[in-house]
Amino acid sequence: MPSSASPTEASSSRQVTTSVSRDVYDEVPPRVEYALTEPGVALGIALQPLGLWGREHVLGHAG
């Protein structure tokens, strides 16, 4: 059954994990938005050296 709610009236729900937040909007078509939280951004920064190491030692690419 179609909803009579306008997009501005559509309800939404939010889930937050340690590194990612997920917003789900009750719209047609469905819409879900993901975003990194501050710990998620910090995790990405912490993992950058591991990515560099992998490119150099596993893939054989320097820098």
C-alpha positions as CSV (number, residue, x, y, z in Angstrom):
1,M,0.0,0.0,0.0
2,P,1.5,3.4,-0.9
3,S,2.5,5.8,1.8
4,S,1.0,9.3,1.9
5,A,4.1,10.6,3.8
6,S,6.1,13.2,1.9
7,P,9.9,12.8,1.8
8,T,10.3,15.3,4.6
9,E,7.9,13.4,6.7
10,A,9.4,10.0,6.1
11,S,10.7,8.3,9.1
12,S,14.3,7.1,9.5
13,S,16.3,4.9,11.8
14,R,19.9,5.1,12.7
15,Q,22.4,2.3,13.6
16,V,25.9,3.2,14.8
17,T,28.6,0.6,15.1
18,T,32.1,1.6,16.4
19,S,33.3,2.6,12.9
20,V,30.3,3.1,10.7
21,S,26.9,4.8,11.1
22,R,24.0,3.6,9.0
23,D,20.9,5.8,8.4
24,V,17.8,4.0,6.9
25,Y,15.0,6.2,5.4
26,D,11.5,4.9,5.0
27,E,11.2,6.1,1.4
28,V,10.3,4.7,-2.0
29,P,12.7,3.8,-3.4
30,P,14.5,2.8,-0.2
31,R,17.5,4.9,0.8
32,V,20.4,4.0,3.1
33,E,23.3,6.2,3.9
34,Y,26.6,5.1,5.4
35,A,29.2,7.3,7.0
36,L,32.4,6.7,8.9
37,T,32.4,7.7,12.6
38,E,35.4,9.4,14.2
39,P,36.7,6.0,15.4
40,G,36.2,4.7,11.8
41,V,38.3,7.6,10.4
42,A,41.0,6.9,13.1
43,L,41.0,3.3,12.1
44,G,41.6,4.1,8.5
45,I,44.5,6.4,9.5
46,A,46.0,3.6,11.7
47,L,45.7,1.0,8.8
48,Q,47.5,3.2,6.2
49,P,51.0,1.9,7.1
50,L,49.7,-1.6,6.8
51,G,48.5,-0.9,3.3
52,L,51.8,0.7,2.4
53,W,53.6,-2.4,3.7
54,G,51.3,-4.7,1.7
55,R,51.9,-2.8,-1.5
56,E,55.7,-2.9,-1.0
57,H,56.1,-6.5,0.2
58,V,53.2,-8.3,-1.3
59,L,52.6,-6.5,-4.6
60,G,56.2,-5.4,-5.0
61,H,55.3,-1.7,-5.5
62,A,57.4,0.9,-3.7
63,G,55.8,4.0,-2.2
